[in-house]
Amino acid sequence: MEHAEDAGVYKLRDDLAIVQTVDFFTPIVDDPYTFGQIAVTNALSDVYAMGGRPLTAMNIVCFPISKMDISILRLILQGGLEKMREAGVLLVGGHSVEDDELKYGLAVTGVIHPDKVLLNRGGRVGDKVILTKPLGTGIVSTALKGGLADEALVVKSTKYMTTLNKVAAELMAEMPDIHACTDVTGFGFLGHACEMVEGSKVGMQIHVAAVPYFPEIREFVEMGVIPAGLHRNRQYRANFIDVAESCPDWIVDILFDPQTAGGLLIILPAGQAEQLIGKMHARGIKEAAIVGEVVAEPQGKVRVV
């Protein structure tokens, strides 16, 4: 917890530790079933980011029973359960309260060998940085609320928000040396990249041309259709980011876009990066890309070029 890790880890014995996390939020799509899928995908991601395997989960529900039909909650829970089954996770209970605003998520318990826990720091100079999903889900959700996003873009964004990081985590576990990992969620790509080098003796360089994102969202960014969280992310991390003059503001905004159920951000030796990318592409993770490297300078900061 001292380093803002994605989940808590408790050692039970020399060869076994449990990984625990909790996450829930308000709907970001209109369809209840899809919302349930997204919420579960997002909650499980923190266990995958630590290198763990999620085992059990408990539902967390806040529901306005006097304002919404109970059938809506049923669909949310069905969508969530479908994703838990896909992940091999057993639902063992939960808790619900009446609330004026609908919220849903999970408390998750996973397992891991204590020697294989992945932290969000530990990159070494020369390491490569891999991102496994495209950016832009926060901007798409904002455009959807404003009635500006077309159906094809919403379907594309939803596809990634309902794609578990399970396969990516399994492939990552096959590599001999993973130096650090996190998942890209509310703090945005650059926010989480900063966490990976903050207070350390290394920095990170990101090549914007290599970063996957939804090309359709550029128009929304230039129109100012962006989530409030993006502004907060950019303001909070402004002093930790060095942006080249050649990088336009719209792409920097995308790099700060708060993601829901985003991809894994993985740091590993350069010699293994291409191998992992090849495995991911072969298993259907087509957008996975090497987006940067760990550098000696500037220490504790991220350079965007």
N, C-alpha and C positions, 0 to 999 in steps of 0.2 A: 504493500500500500504506500510505502514511502516514495515510490517512483511512478505513481499513477498507472499501475498495471491494469490490464483488462479484466482480471478476475483475482480472487483470493485463492491461495494454495495452502493446504494444511497437510503436513506430513504425518501419516498414520504409522508407517513402519519404513524400514530402509528401502523397500522396493515398491512402495505405494503411497500416493498422496491424493487428496481430493481437491478438485477445482470447483469453486463456487462463484456464481454470479447472479445478478437479478437485473431485469430490464422490462419496463412497460411504458406505453405512451398512447397518445390519442390517435384516432384514425388519420391516415394520410391518403387513403383512397376511398372511393364511395362504396365498393362492394365489400360486405362484411366478411365473406369467406376469404377473399384475398387479403383483407386486413389481418385476419388471423394468421394466415401463412407468413406474411411479412413480419409480424410481431415475433413469431417463433423463430424465424430465420435470423432475425436480428439478435434475439436473446442467446441463441446457441452459439453465435459467432465468437463471443468472448472466450468460450472454452476452447474452440478451435485455434484461436489466436495465441493461446498459452501452450499449444501443442497437445492439449488434452482430448479425451474422448467423452462426450456428454453421455450420461447414463439415465438419469431421472430428472423429472421436472415437476413443478407445481404451478398451477394457473394462478395468476393475479388478475382479478376482475373488478373494475369500478363501472357500475351500470345504472343509468337513470331509468329505473323500472317504471316510473310514473309517466315518462315521456316517450319511451321506445317499447316496441313490442318485443317480447321475450324471444321471438323467432330470430331476431337480429343477433342476439347473444348466442343462440344455438348455432348459427352459421359461422360466427367468429370462432367458437370453440371447435367446430368441425374442421375449419380450415387450419387452425393451429395443430389439432391432433394429426391431421394428414401429414404435416411437415415433421412432427415428432416421430411418426412411424417411419418416414423416409430416412430420418437420421438415426433410427434404432434407439430412440429415447422412450422410456416408459413414463407415462403420466401417473403420478402417485397421489395426487390430491390438489389442493389449492385453497384459495380464500376469495370471497366476493363481498363487496360492500355496495350499498346504494350511494350513488354520487350524481351530481348534476351533469358531469361530463364523462363520456365513455372513455375507458382506458383498458388496455389488455396487454399482458406480457407474461413472463415466466421467471421463476426462481429455478436455476439449473444447477445440478451437481454432476461433475464429471470426474474422471480418474486420469492419473498420469504417473509415470515413474519419476521420483524426485530429481533424478539426474537429467531428465529430459525436459524439464520445465523451460519454456521459452519466455524471456522477458522482452520488454520493448526497447531495451538498450543493450549494447554489446557489439555494435558494428566496429569493424576495423578498417583502417585506411586501405583502399583498393577494393573493398567489398562492393558488390552490385546491389541495387534496390529493385525489387519486383513488385508490381501492382497487379492484382488478379481480376479486378472488375473496372469497368469504365465509370467515370465520374458524371454527376449531373442529376442524380435522383431528387435532390432537394429543390433544384431549380424547376424540374419538371413538375413536382408536386405543387409548387407555387403557381406555375403557369396553369395547371389544372384547376386550381381554386379560382383563378381569374378567368376561366373559360377560354384560354388561349392555346392550350396544348391539344394537338389532334390525337385521334385514337391510336394511330400507329406508334406515336412517340410514347404515349402512356403505356401501351402494351409492352414496348421495348423496355422501359424503365421498370415496370412491374416484374418482368421476366427476371431481371437481375436482382431485384429486391426479394424475390422468392426463391432464389438459387442458393442453396446451402453452401457454406465454405468447407463442407465435409471432404469432397474430393481433393480440393486444393490442399487442405491440411494433411490428408493421407499421403499425397505425393510429396509434400514438404518433409514429412516424417521419414521418407525413404532416403533423403539426402544425408550424407555423413556429417555435414557441418552447417547448421543454421545458427547464425550469430544473434539474431533478434527478429521479433515478429510482433505485429499489432494488427488490429483491423481498423478500417477507415469508417468512422461513424460521424457523430455530431460535431466534432471539432474540424472536420474537413481534412482533405489530404495533407495540406501544409501544416495544419495544426498537429496532426498525429506525427508527421515527419519531424516537426520540432521536438516533440516529446522523445523521439528516438535519439536525439543528439544533445538535448538541453542539459547543461551542466557537465558535459563530457569533454574529452580532449580531442574530439573529432567533429567534423561537420558533414553536411550532405549537399551534393549538387544534383539538381533535378533538371532534366532536359524536357522542356515543355512539348517539343515536337514528338516525343515518345510517349507522352501520357495519354491513355485512352479516355475518351469522353464522348458524350452524345453530340454530334456536330450540330444537331437541330437547335441546341440550347443557346448557341452564340447570339442568335437574334433576340432571345428573351433577355439575356444579360445586357446587351446594348440598349434595350428598351427600359432597363431598370427593373425588370420582373425577376427579382431575386429574393430569397428568404431573409428575414431579419437576422437569423443566426449567422448568415454569411458575413454580414457587416460586423457582428460581434467577434467572429473568428478572426477576421482581418485586422480589426482594431487591436485585439488582444495580442496577436503575434507579430505586429508590424515591426517591432524592434529586433525580432529574431529572423527576419527574412531579408535577403539581399537580392533584389530583382534587377536583372539586366535591362538596360534602356530599350533593347530591341523587343522586349516582351510587352505586348499590349495589355491594358487593364482588364479586358474581358476574359483573357485566359487566366489571369491571376485570380479573378473572381471565381472562376470555375474550380481552381485549385483550393479555394477556401469553402466551397459549397458543402454544407452539412449533409452527410450521407445517412441513409437508413439502410441497414443490412449491406454495407459496402464490402469491398473486397479485402483480402489480406495484403499487408505491406510487409514484405519479407526482405531481410538483409542476409546475404550469404556470400561465400567466396566467389570471386569472378569466374574461376574455372568451373564452378558448378551451376552458375546461373543459366547459361544457355541450355544445359542438360535439363534443368527443371522446367524451363519454358517449353522445351520440346515435349516433355511428358505431359504438361498441362494442355498444350494445344492438341495432342493426340487424344486426350480424355475429354475434349469438348470445351475446355476453358480457353476459348479462342482469343479473348481480349487481353489475356495476361501478357505483360510486357516488362522489359527491363527499362526503367524510367530514370535511373540515376546511379550515383555511386557515393560511397563514403570517402571523404577527403580530409586532409590534414588541417586545412584552413578554409573558411573561418570556423574556429572552434565553437561548438554549441549553437551554430546557426545553420540555416539552409539557404543556399544560393540557387536562384532560379534563372536559367539561361535558355 
